Every structure is written in structure tokens, then in C-alpha cells.
């Protein structure tokens, strides 16, 4: 009886240690895998620095120009104009920030809402926020707004591809000279 109690305690202790080691291994393996992927891309390209985030997003940075591409990071870049409307039910799918010398940004959003609803939102909100706009509509290709405010100008494309359940919102802005 004494031996069996002692064996149970040892067995439970060993099981607890194994569980702790598996948990730590899982946590550190994600970090190690992300670093290996980032290092491999940087090494193979010779130029592009890569950061694979824990949330699944990936950032590519060109150290020579400063250009940054963010994929699936679920956030709007810090340098995106604060007064440019962002569709309420949209999620960020990618972004591109040009080097400081070019002062440009590209933001891609997606939503399950209809393209008509998104166009209606932007028609009102752009004017409300002081952005001037002209639009060209082609049912096959979606709606394109040419937008400008102060020293920024660009385009806004709203499109729902055939067979897609999501509407894409692509915003491209750059400083004018």
C-alpha cells in the first residue's frame, strides 16, 4: 500500500512535469518557427527584412528604401490619414507604406456588406470629412472614386468580384507635389 501511494505521487509528478514541458515547448516553438521563416526570407532575398507576427501577419521591409508591406495584420498603418473614413464593418487585409521619399500608402479592406452599401457610406463620409471626390461607376468593375484633400490625392475602389462573398475596398493615397 505504501509503495503504491508513493508510485502514484511520482507518476502524478512526472505527468505534471511533462504537461508543463509540452506547454512551454508549444509556446517557444511558435517563436522559433517565426524567427526561422523571417531569417530565411531575409537571407534568400538579401535585402528584404521580414517579420512574421504571432497573429499570423507578415511585414516585409526594404531597408534601402524604407518601403513596408503588411499582410494580414488587422490594423491600419500609423501614417494613414486620420480623417479618411474607414468603413465600419470592414477588416484590414493588407497595407503598403511607401518610403518617406514617396509619401504613399495602400490599404485593402474587406467586408461582407454589399458594394452598394459601401459606396453609399463613402459618398456621404468623404464629403463629411472634407474630401473632394469624383466617381466613375462600371457595374462589371465596381466603383472608383478619385479623392483629394490638402496635399493628399488618390483613388478608392469598391468592388465585389463575381462569386465572391466579400466586397473589397482598396484605398491608394499619396502626397502631391
N, C-alpha and C positions, 0 to 999 in steps of 0.2 A: 504494500500500500504506500509506503514512504517513497519507494523508488518510482512508482507511477506518478505521484504528485510532483516529484522533482523533475521527471521527464516531461510532464505537462508544462511546467514552468519554463523549462529550457526550450521546448517546442514552441510555446507562445512567444518567448523572447526572440527566437530565431525568425519566426514568422513576422513579427513586428519589424525587425531589422531589415528583412527582405522587402517588406512593403515600403519602408522609408527609402531604401536604396532605389527601388523601382520608381518611386515618385521623384526623387532627385535626378535620376537618370533621364526621365521623360522631360523634366524642366530644362536640364542642361543640353539635352540632345537637340532641342529646337534651336537654341542659341548657337550651338556648334554648327548645325546644318546651315543656318542662315549665314554665318560667317564664311563657311566653305563656299557657298554659292556666290556670295558677294566677292570673295577673293578670286575665285575662278574667272568670273566675268571681267573683273578689273585686270587680271593677269592676261587673259586672252585678247582683250581689246587694246591693252597697253595704254589706254587713255581714260576711258570712262570709269568713274568710280561708282560702285553700286552698293546700295543699302537695301537688303531685304528685311522689311519690318516684321514684327511679331504679329501684326494684324493681317498679314498677307500682302500688304502693299509693297511696292518696289520703287525705289528712287534711283535714277541714273543722273550723274552729274559729270559734265565735261569740265575738267579743271582748267583747260586752256581758255574757254570762252565763258564759263560760269553758267551755261545753259543747264536747266534742270527739268527732267521729265519725271512726273509722279504718276504711277499707275495703281489704281485701286487703293487709294489712301484714304478715301472717305472724308476729305477735308478740302476746303477752299484755300488756295495759297495765300499767304500773308499779304502779298503785294496786290491782290485783286482789289479793284475799286470798291470801297465800302458802300457807295451809293448806287451801284449797279444791281438791279433786282435779281434775286435768286428764287427760282420757282419753289414754292412751299413744299410740294410733295416730291421733290427731286432728290436723287442721291448723286454724289460725285463719283464718276467712274474713272476719270483721268484728268491730268492737267499738265501743262508745259509752261515753264517760265523761261523766257529768253534771257540771254546775258544782259547785264546792265547797259551795255552799249546799244542794244536794240530796243529795250523797254517794251517788251511784248509779253502777252500771256494768252494761253489757250485753255479753256475749261470745258469739259464734257460732262453733262448731267444726263440722267435718265429718269423717267417716271412712267408709271402705269396709266396715267391720265391721258386723255385724248389730245391729239395735236391741236384741235380747235380750242380746247380749254386752255392749253399752254399759250397759244397765240393771243387769246383774249387777255390773259394775265399780263403778258408783256406789252400789249398795246396800251393798256392803262398804266402799268407801273413805270414804264420807261418815261412816259410824259410826266407822270407824277414826280419822278426823281430828277427831272430836268434834262433828260437825254433827248436829243433830236433823233428822228427816225424816218426812214422811208421803207416801204416794204414792197417786195415782189413775191407774188404767190403763184406757184405752179403745183397743182394737185399731185402730180407724179413725184415732184422733188421736195415738196414741203414749202415752208415759208421762210424767206430770207429778209431780215431787217438789216439795213445799213444804219449804224448808230454812231453818234458822236457827242462829246461833251468836253468843253475846255480843250485840253491838249490830247485827249484820247479819241480814237476813231476805230471802227471795226465792223464786224458782222455778227449776227445772231441767226443761226439756222435752227429751225424747229422741224423735225421730220419723224414720221412713223413709217418705217420700212415695211414693205409688203410681207405679211406673215409674221411680223414681229408683234410682241405684246407690249413693247415699250416705245415711248416717244423719246427721241434723242434731242438734246438741247446743246448746241455747240456754240460757245462764245469765244470770239477771237478779237482781242483788243491790242492796240499798240499806240505809243506816243507819236503824234505827228510833229513834224519839224517846222 
